[in-house]
Amino acid sequence: MGRFSNILSNVTPSETPVSAPLKTVAQSSPQDLISAVKTVEPIKESTAPSKASSKEDEWLDIKIKMHSRLIDEIDLAALDGMETPVLREKVHAVVKEMVHEDKLKLNSSEIDDLASGIFDEMTGLGPLEPILQDETISDILINTHEQVYIERRGELELSKVRFADEAHLLRIINRIVSTVGRRVDESQPLCDARLLDGSRVNVAIAPVAVDGPLVSIRKFSKSPLTLDKLVEFNAIPDVVAQFLWAACKARVTILISGGTGSGKTTLLNALSQSISHKERLITIEDAAELQLQQPHVARMETRPPNIEGKGEIRQRGLVKNALRMRPDRVILGEVRGEEAFDMLQAMNTGHEGSMATLHANTPRDAITRLEQMVAMGDMKITPEAVAGQIASAVGIIVQAVRLSDGQRKITSISEITGMEGAIIQMQEIFNYTRTGTGPKHEVIGEFRSTGIRPRCLEEIKTRDIPLPEGLFEPKVLPAGKITEKTIKERVG
């Protein structure tokens, strides 16, 4: 067994070649000068970040090699079944002993960091563990093993996290996808998966990823956000949140529209808190990520084809099967294909109050996309009949937007009122209007009530669900909480 110190001692700094002194211009001929320019090596810029990068590379190298040696020396069978705190202490003790054996110049804090890093390599996701534990980070974007970006408070920044090489990153990727029974390789280079906490993961590797593996992780809060929290973040006014709560409780079918990262899933999770505990919910997703705040939830997710191209289970099949499972509401994580028709059928056949999300820029675009997705199913049904299905099934469309400064807002709440000829009629109840830009380039705007009373208000009143007086009068709506009571305590 070779010593770790011997491995490190073999690495010697490269010597910088010194060019021969050049003649002065007065002593040189034009040919001499041309020859000199061709032979002199370009001067490399010496910057502080390069030194820091070199130090990080050395630290990463130590951690990876120590991890490999640890795997060789300890009895993994003996560690199997140990509680996490006990296992962490065991790894820390072994790492500390190795550091002293190899006479590495590390202080106690650095030894603790090294032991934690090696423990993460053994039991977790290696370099990703620290940023996965950081509650302020919402997205992790890995662009090959050399570059990891994070999103914090709506803005992207380059992190210090790096992987040793491409093989190291691929090991972490395989560890992620294998936990949910999926695979990623050259024959299937794209994969959707999830972490144990429900965070969504998308992976792309060669040959589709040109420069190296690409990984996108959408983190979810360990404590699901409620409508009250969204009000505190000024994503939605208090009175509008009360209306959405009441509409969901009254079993109005709600469609949440928005772009990537606009907060559609977060809003869907928050609205689920208003659903009665007596109702049975069935969720259908590509990768299970919903965190519904109800006790009676049956979760299903799609399955990709196997290596032979067989065994695929699509959302459409799951929607059809869900209707045989006695659901009170069917909730689709995202509608993106021909399953839209079966979803509309479910909403029109006794499953009012169902919810779904889809990608669209405006409520009107959301309707157009629904029509297009129904057409993807190659159904022999006229456009007028499809429009009639949508007008009958969908009650409210909520538009979520991620603004240029990273803020997430509910910018429009519109109600579908029916058909006029072949056109679906809509009316906007609340909206958010941008009014300016702040000194730090932040978006300034205001929420407004349009003055239109929704048709679903009668259903809400029939169920004796209270709403604030004058809610639908045309006016600017106050931002933030208006009382210490929660929305559940006020609306029920």
Secondary structure per residue as TSV (DSSP state, phi and psi in degrees):
chain	resnum	aa	ss	phi	psi
A	1	M	-	360.0	120.8
A	2	G	-	-76.3	149.0
A	3	R	-	-77.9	143.3
A	4	F	H	-64.5	-33.2
A	5	S	H	-65.9	-32.7
A	6	N	H	-65.9	-35.9
A	7	I	H	-63.7	-44.6
A	8	L	H	-68.4	-35.9
A	9	S	H	-68.5	-20.7
A	10	N	T	-75.8	-15.6
A	11	V	-	-88.9	111.6
A	12	T	-	-116.3	143.9
A	13	P	-	-61.7	139.3
A	14	S	-	-72.1	141.7
A	15	E	-	-82.8	138.1
A	16	T	-	-87.7	121.5
A	17	P	-	-65.9	138.6
A	18	V	-	-103.5	125.3
A	19	S	-	-77.2	149.4
A	20	A	-	-66.8	144.9
A	21	P	-	-60.3	140.4
A	22	L	-	-87.1	153.6
A	23	K	-	-70.7	156.8
A	24	T	-	-70.5	160.5
A	25	V	G	-61.2	-35.4
A	26	A	G	-66.2	-31.9
A	27	Q	G	-89.5	-6.9
A	28	S	-	-105.4	145.6
A	29	S	-	-88.5	163.5
A	30	P	H	-56.1	-38.4
A	31	Q	H	-64.6	-38.3
A	32	D	H	-62.2	-41.9
A	33	L	H	-65.1	-42.2
A	34	I	H	-62.1	-43.2
A	35	S	H	-62.7	-40.6
A	36	A	H	-65.5	-42.0
A	37	V	H	-61.6	-37.8
A	38	K	H	-70.1	-30.6
A	39	T	H	-92.7	-21.8
A	40	V	S	-75.6	130.8
A	41	E	-	-74.7	145.4
A	42	P	-	-64.4	143.3
A	43	I	-	-75.6	125.8
A	44	K	-	-84.6	135.8
A	45	E	-	-70.7	133.5
A	46	S	-	-105.5	110.0
A	47	T	-	-124.2	159.5
A	48	A	H	-61.8	-41.4
A	49	P	H	-58.3	-32.4
A	50	S	H	-66.2	-35.9
A	51	K	H	-66.3	-42.8
A	52	A	H	-62.7	-40.8
A	53	S	H	-63.1	-39.2
A	54	S	H	-63.8	-39.4
A	55	K	H	-66.7	-39.9
A	56	E	H	-64.6	-40.1
A	57	D	H	-61.3	-41.9
A	58	E	H	-65.2	-41.4
A	59	W	H	-65.6	-42.6
A	60	L	H	-63.7	-38.5
A	61	D	H	-63.7	-43.2
A	62	I	H	-60.7	-45.2
A	63	K	H	-63.4	-44.7
A	64	I	H	-66.0	-44.0
A	65	K	H	-68.2	-38.2
A	66	M	H	-64.8	-38.8
A	67	H	H	-62.0	-45.7
A	68	S	H	-61.4	-41.2
A	69	R	H	-68.5	-36.3
A	70	L	H	-64.0	-41.2
A	71	I	H	-60.8	-37.8
A	72	D	H	-71.6	-33.1
A	73	E	H	-94.4	-28.7
A	74	I	S	-95.2	160.8
A	75	D	-	-90.2	102.0
A	76	L	H	-65.5	-31.9
A	77	A	H	-62.9	-36.3
A	78	A	H	-69.8	-29.1
A	79	L	H	-81.6	-20.3
A	80	D	T	-63.3	129.0
A	81	G	T	93.1	-7.4
A	82	M	-	-68.8	147.0
A	83	E	-	-66.6	150.7
A	84	T	H	-56.6	-46.6
A	85	P	H	-60.9	-39.4
A	86	V	H	-67.4	-42.7
A	87	L	H	-63.7	-40.1
A	88	R	H	-61.9	-43.2
A	89	E	H	-63.4	-40.5
A	90	K	H	-62.5	-46.3
A	91	V	H	-64.0	-41.4
A	92	H	H	-61.0	-42.3
A	93	A	H	-64.6	-42.9
A	94	V	H	-66.0	-42.1
A	95	V	H	-64.2	-41.3
A	96	K	H	-62.2	-39.9
A	97	E	H	-65.9	-41.7
A	98	M	H	-64.1	-39.8
A	99	V	H	-62.5	-43.2
A	100	H	H	-68.5	-37.4
A	101	E	H	-60.9	-44.8
A	102	D	T	-88.8	0.8
A	103	K	T	55.0	44.4
A	104	L	-	-77.5	139.5
A	105	K	-	-85.4	78.2
A	106	L	-	-126.3	137.4
A	107	N	-	-83.9	177.7
A	108	S	H	-63.0	-36.3
A	109	S	H	-65.8	-41.8
A	110	E	H	-67.7	-35.6
A	111	I	H	-64.4	-40.9
A	112	D	H	-61.8	-44.0
A	113	D	H	-63.6	-40.9
A	114	L	H	-64.2	-44.0
A	115	A	H	-63.7	-40.6
A	116	S	H	-64.5	-42.1
A	117	G	H	-63.0	-41.6
A	118	I	H	-69.4	-37.6
A	119	F	H	-61.7	-41.2
A	120	D	H	-64.1	-36.6
A	121	E	H	-65.4	-35.6
A	122	M	H	-77.6	-42.0
A	123	T	H	-116.1	-16.5
A	124	G	S	-122.2	-139.9
A	125	L	-	-111.9	33.8
A	126	G	G	58.9	-128.1
A	127	P	G	-63.2	-15.9
A	128	L	G	-78.7	-19.8
A	129	E	H	-56.0	-47.0
A	130	P	H	-60.0	-41.3
A	131	I	H	-79.0	-21.9
A	132	L	H	-70.1	-28.8
A	133	Q	H	-82.4	-14.0
A	134	D	-	-78.3	112.3
A	135	E	T	-69.8	-18.5
A	136	T	T	-79.9	-11.2
A	137	I	E	-95.6	130.4
A	138	S	E	-107.4	-27.5
A	139	D	E	-137.2	143.5
A	140	I	E	-124.1	121.9
A	141	L	E	-121.5	111.6
A	142	I	E	-101.2	114.7
A	143	N	E	-106.7	86.9
A	144	T	S	66.8	176.7
A	145	H	T	-72.4	-11.1
A	146	E	T	-96.4	-8.4
A	147	Q	-	-144.4	123.0
A	148	V	E	-130.2	118.0
A	149	Y	E	-101.1	151.6
A	150	I	E	-129.6	152.9
A	151	E	E	-108.9	123.3
A	152	R	E	-129.7	123.2
A	153	R	T	54.6	39.0
A	154	G	T	84.9	-0.5
A	155	E	E	-124.0	142.0
A	156	L	E	-83.7	143.8
A	157	E	E	-148.1	149.1
A	158	L	E	-79.2	127.6
A	159	S	-	-94.1	170.3
A	160	K	S	-88.1	-2.8
A	161	V	-	-69.7	133.8
A	162	R	-	-144.2	161.0
A	163	F	-	-109.0	155.6
A	164	A	S	-63.3	-43.5
A	165	D	S	-163.8	-176.9
A	166	E	H	-65.5	-36.5
A	167	A	H	-62.8	-37.3
A	168	H	H	-62.5	-46.1
A	169	L	H	-64.2	-40.8
A	170	L	H	-63.6	-34.2
A	171	R	H	-62.6	-43.8
A	172	I	H	-64.8	-41.4
A	173	I	H	-60.5	-46.8
A	174	N	H	-64.4	-32.7
A	175	R	H	-66.1	-36.8
A	176	I	H	-69.2	-52.0
A	177	V	H	-72.6	-28.5
A	178	S	H	-69.6	-26.6
A	179	T	T	-68.1	-20.8
A	180	V	T	-110.9	18.7
A	181	G	T	71.6	29.5
A	182	R	-	-120.4	170.7
A	183	R	-	-139.3	158.2
A	184	V	-	-142.3	124.9
A	185	D	B	-156.2	-170.6
A	186	E	T	-64.1	-31.8
A	187	S	T	-76.9	-22.9
A	188	Q	B	-138.8	78.4
A	189	P	-	-80.0	-7.3
A	190	L	E	-112.9	140.2
A	191	C	E	-155.0	138.0
A	192	D	E	-105.9	133.9
A	193	A	E	-147.0	-171.3
A	194	R	E	-149.8	155.6
A	195	L	-	-86.1	173.4
A	196	L	T	-64.2	-26.9
A	197	D	T	-87.4	4.5
A	198	G	S	95.8	-5.1
A	199	S	-	-61.9	138.9
A	200	R	E	-86.5	138.1
A	201	V	E	-127.4	133.3
A	202	N	E	-123.6	134.4
A	203	V	E	-125.6	138.1
A	204	A	E	-136.1	125.1
A	205	I	-	-124.2	179.9
A	206	A	T	-59.7	143.2
A	207	P	T	-90.9	-5.1
A	208	V	T	-77.6	-29.9
A	209	A	S	-90.7	111.2
A	210	V	S	-69.9	-47.9
A	211	D	S	-91.1	-13.4
A	212	G	S	151.6	174.8
A	213	P	-	-58.2	140.6
A	214	L	E	-119.7	129.6
A	215	V	E	-131.9	133.2
A	216	S	E	-122.3	125.3
A	217	I	E	-120.1	119.2
A	218	R	E	-98.2	107.8
A	219	K	-	-78.9	149.8
A	220	F	-	-119.3	145.3
A	221	S	-	-64.4	142.0
A	222	K	S	-64.6	-30.3
A	223	S	S	-110.1	111.3
A	224	P	-	-55.5	140.7
A	225	L	-	-72.0	141.0
A	226	T	-	-104.2	170.0
A	227	L	H	-61.4	-33.4
A	228	D	H	-62.4	-39.1
A	229	K	H	-66.3	-41.0
A	230	L	H	-63.4	-33.9
A	231	V	H	-66.2	-42.0
A	232	E	H	-62.6	-34.3
A	233	F	T	-81.3	2.5
A	234	N	T	61.8	26.9
A	235	A	S	-78.8	-23.2
A	236	I	S	-155.8	140.1
A	237	P	-	-67.6	155.3
A	238	D	H	-59.0	-46.8
A	239	V	H	-68.2	-33.3
A	240	V	H	-68.3	-39.9
A	241	A	H	-61.4	-38.2
A	242	Q	H	-63.1	-40.7
A	243	F	H	-63.9	-44.7
A	244	L	H	-63.3	-40.5
A	245	W	H	-59.7	-47.0
A	246	A	H	-64.4	-41.1
A	247	A	H	-64.2	-42.3
A	248	C	H	-66.0	-40.6
A	249	K	H	-66.0	-32.1
A	250	A	T	-84.2	8.9
A	251	R	T	65.0	39.1
A	252	V	-	-84.0	130.4
A	253	T	-	-70.4	128.2
A	254	I	E	-121.0	132.4
A	255	L	E	-114.9	125.6
A	256	I	E	-104.8	119.0
A	257	S	E	-111.6	149.7
A	258	G	E	168.9	173.3
A	259	G	-	-88.4	-177.3
A	260	T	T	-65.0	131.6
A	261	G	T	73.3	18.3
A	262	S	S	-88.2	-9.1
A	263	G	S	100.9	23.5
A	264	K	H	-64.1	-50.0
A	265	T	H	-65.2	-38.0
A	266	T	H	-61.2	-44.2
A	267	L	H	-66.1	-40.0
A	268	L	H	-61.8	-43.6
A	269	N	H	-61.3	-41.9
A	270	A	H	-66.6	-41.4
A	271	L	H	-66.0	-28.2
A	272	S	G	-62.6	-19.3
A	273	Q	G	-66.0	-22.3
A	274	S	G	-81.3	-12.3
A	275	I	S	-75.8	139.5
A	276	S	-	-62.4	142.6
A	277	H	T	-67.7	-11.9
A	278	K	T	-83.0	-8.6
A	279	E	S	-92.8	146.4
A	280	R	-	-97.9	123.0
A	281	L	E	-109.7	138.1
A	282	I	E	-121.6	122.5
A	283	T	E	-105.1	142.8
A	284	I	E	-130.5	123.6
A	285	E	E	-144.0	161.5
A	286	D	S	-73.7	-44.2
A	287	A	S	-134.9	118.8
A	288	A	-	-58.5	114.3
A	289	E	-	-137.0	-11.7
A	290	L	-	-66.1	143.6
A	291	Q	-	-123.1	66.0
A	292	L	-	-66.6	138.4
A	293	Q	-	-95.6	53.4
A	294	Q	-	-133.8	154.4
A	295	P	S	-80.9	-29.9
A	296	H	S	-107.2	81.9
A	297	V	E	-127.4	127.0
A	298	A	E	-107.9	120.5
A	299	R	E	-106.1	134.8
A	300	M	E	-133.5	148.4
A	301	E	E	-137.9	156.8
A	302	T	-	-70.1	165.5
A	303	R	B	-130.6	131.4
A	304	P	-	-75.5	164.5
A	305	P	-	-67.7	155.3
A	306	N	-	-80.1	-172.1
A	307	I	T	-64.2	-20.2
A	308	E	T	-92.6	2.4
A	309	G	S	80.6	16.5
A	310	K	-	-117.0	168.0
A	311	G	-	84.6	9.1
A	312	E	-	-70.2	137.0
A	313	I	B	-123.2	116.7
A	314	R	-	-96.4	168.5
A	315	Q	H	-61.1	-35.4
A	316	R	H	-60.7	-41.8
A	317	G	H	-64.3	-37.1
A	318	L	H	-69.0	-37.3
A	319	V	H	-63.4	-45.0
A	320	K	H	-60.2	-42.5
A	321	N	H	-68.5	-34.8
A	322	A	H	-61.0	-32.5
A	323	L	T	-67.0	-17.3
A	324	R	T	-93.4	3.9
A	325	M	S	-107.4	19.5
A	326	R	-	53.8	55.8
A	327	P	-	-83.8	147.1
A	328	D	S	-85.9	-36.8
A	329	R	E	-140.1	142.1
A	330	V	E	-109.4	129.6
A	331	I	E	-122.3	119.8
A	332	L	E	-100.3	126.2
A	333	G	S	-59.6	-40.3
A	334	E	-	-160.4	129.6
A	335	V	-	-91.5	125.7
A	336	R	-	-143.0	4.0
A	337	G	S	-157.4	-149.1
A	338	E	T	-67.6	-10.8
A	339	E	H	-67.5	-10.5
A	340	A	H	-58.2	-39.9
A	341	F	H	-63.8	-44.8
A	342	D	H	-67.4	-32.7
A	343	M	H	-63.9	-45.3
A	344	L	H	-63.1	-38.3
A	345	Q	H	-61.1	-42.4
A	346	A	H	-64.5	-41.6
A	347	M	H	-66.6	-25.3
A	348	N	T	-94.7	0.8
A	349	T	T	-126.6	52.0
A	350	G	T	88.3	13.8
A	351	H	-	-118.8	47.3
A	352	E	T	-61.0	151.1
A	353	G	T	89.4	0.8
A	354	S	-	-66.8	156.9
A	355	M	E	-136.5	156.2
A	356	A	E	-158.9	163.6
A	357	T	E	-121.9	156.1
A	358	L	E	-156.0	161.8
A	359	H	E	-88.5	120.5
A	360	A	-	-164.5	157.5
A	361	N	S	-90.9	-25.2
A	362	T	S	-143.7	163.9
A	363	P	H	-59.2	-38.2
A	364	R	H	-65.7	-40.2
A	365	D	H	-62.7	-32.9
A	366	A	H	-63.1	-40.3
A	367	I	H	-65.0	-44.4
A	368	T	H	-60.2	-41.5
A	369	R	H	-65.0	-39.6
A	370	L	H	-60.1	-44.1
A	371	E	H	-61.2	-41.6
A	372	Q	H	-66.8	-38.8
A	373	M	H	-69.1	-35.3
A	374	V	H	-63.4	-39.6
A	375	A	H	-64.7	-27.3
A	376	M	H	-63.6	-22.6
A	377	G	T	-80.1	1.7
A	378	D	T	55.7	40.3
A	379	M	-	-82.1	139.4
A	380	K	-	-84.5	75.4
A	381	I	-	-141.0	138.8
A	382	T	-	-73.4	154.0
A	383	P	H	-56.8	-35.6
A	384	E	H	-65.0	-38.6
A	385	A	H	-67.8	-38.0
A	386	V	H	-63.5	-45.3
A	387	A	H	-60.5	-39.2
A	388	G	H	-63.9	-38.9
A	389	Q	H	-61.6	-45.0
A	390	I	H	-64.1	-46.3
A	391	A	H	-62.3	-33.9
A	392	S	H	-78.9	-32.4
A	393	A	H	-87.2	-44.6
A	394	V	-	-92.0	131.7
A	395	G	-	-97.6	-53.8
A	396	I	E	-130.2	140.3
A	397	I	E	-116.0	123.2
A	398	V	E	-105.5	126.6
A	399	Q	E	-101.6	120.8
A	400	A	E	-108.2	137.4
A	401	V	E	-135.5	141.5
A	402	R	E	-101.0	115.6
A	403	L	-	-77.0	172.0
A	404	S	T	-64.8	-24.4
A	405	D	T	-93.3	6.6
A	406	G	S	96.7	-11.8
A	407	Q	-	-67.5	147.1
A	408	R	E	-111.5	128.1
A	409	K	E	-132.9	151.1
A	410	I	E	-89.0	108.7
A	411	T	E	-96.1	-15.2
A	412	S	E	-159.5	139.8
A	413	I	E	-127.4	113.4
A	414	S	E	-121.0	150.7
A	415	E	E	-115.7	136.1
A	416	I	E	-86.0	123.5
A	417	T	E	-103.8	-11.1
A	418	G	E	140.3	-156.4
A	419	M	E	-118.5	146.0
A	420	E	E	-130.7	100.3
A	421	G	T	71.2	-123.7
A	422	A	T	-102.5	8.4
A	423	I	E	-104.9	132.7
A	424	I	E	-77.3	128.6
A	425	Q	E	-94.7	137.6
A	426	M	E	-132.2	156.4
A	427	Q	E	-139.3	135.0
A	428	E	E	-87.9	130.5
A	429	I	E	-98.6	-45.0
A	430	F	E	-133.6	152.5
A	431	N	E	-151.1	164.6
A	432	Y	E	-116.5	128.4
A	433	T	E	-118.2	129.1
A	434	R	E	-77.4	130.2
A	435	T	E	-113.7	-11.7
A	436	G	E	175.0	-170.2
A	437	T	E	-131.5	134.5
A	438	G	-	-79.8	176.2
A	439	P	T	-63.5	-25.7
A	440	K	T	-101.6	25.1
A	441	H	S	65.2	20.2
A	442	E	-	-80.2	150.2
A	443	V	E	-78.3	131.7
A	444	I	E	-113.1	132.1
A	445	G	E	-161.4	-176.4
A	446	E	E	-145.2	148.3
A	447	F	E	-90.7	140.4
A	448	R	E	-132.7	149.1
A	449	S	E	-97.1	134.0
A	450	T	-	-82.3	-12.4
A	451	G	S	93.8	1.5
A	452	I	-	-95.6	129.2
A	453	R	-	-86.0	126.0
A	454	P	-	-70.9	150.7
A	455	R	T	-68.6	-28.1
A	456	C	T	-73.1	-5.4
A	457	L	H	-62.2	-34.5
A	458	E	H	-63.4	-40.6
A	459	E	H	-65.5	-38.1
A	460	I	H	-64.8	-43.6
A	461	K	H	-66.4	-38.6
A	462	T	H	-59.1	-34.5
A	463	R	T	-86.5	7.1
A	464	D	T	58.8	45.2
A	465	I	-	-101.2	116.7
A	466	P	-	-74.7	144.6
A	467	L	-	-134.4	154.9
A	468	P	-	-61.7	147.7
A	469	E	T	-68.4	144.0
A	470	G	T	67.6	21.3
A	471	L	T	-62.5	-34.9
A	472	F	T	-100.9	10.5
A	473	E	S	-71.1	142.3
A	474	P	S	-66.6	115.8
A	475	K	E	-170.3	167.8
A	476	V	E	-81.4	132.0
A	477	L	E	-92.3	139.1
A	478	P	-	-68.7	141.0
A	479	A	-	-90.1	155.7
A	480	G	S	81.5	178.1
A	481	K	-	-70.6	142.3
A	482	I	S	-108.5	-7.2
A	483	T	S	-156.9	161.8
A	484	E	S	-78.0	-17.8
A	485	K	S	-71.1	147.5
A	486	T	-	-76.5	164.2
A	487	I	H	-63.2	-36.5
A	488	K	H	-63.6	-38.0
A	489	E	H	-69.5	-29.8
A	490	R	H	-87.5	-40.3
A	491	V	H	-95.5	-30.9
A	492	G	-	99.7	360.0
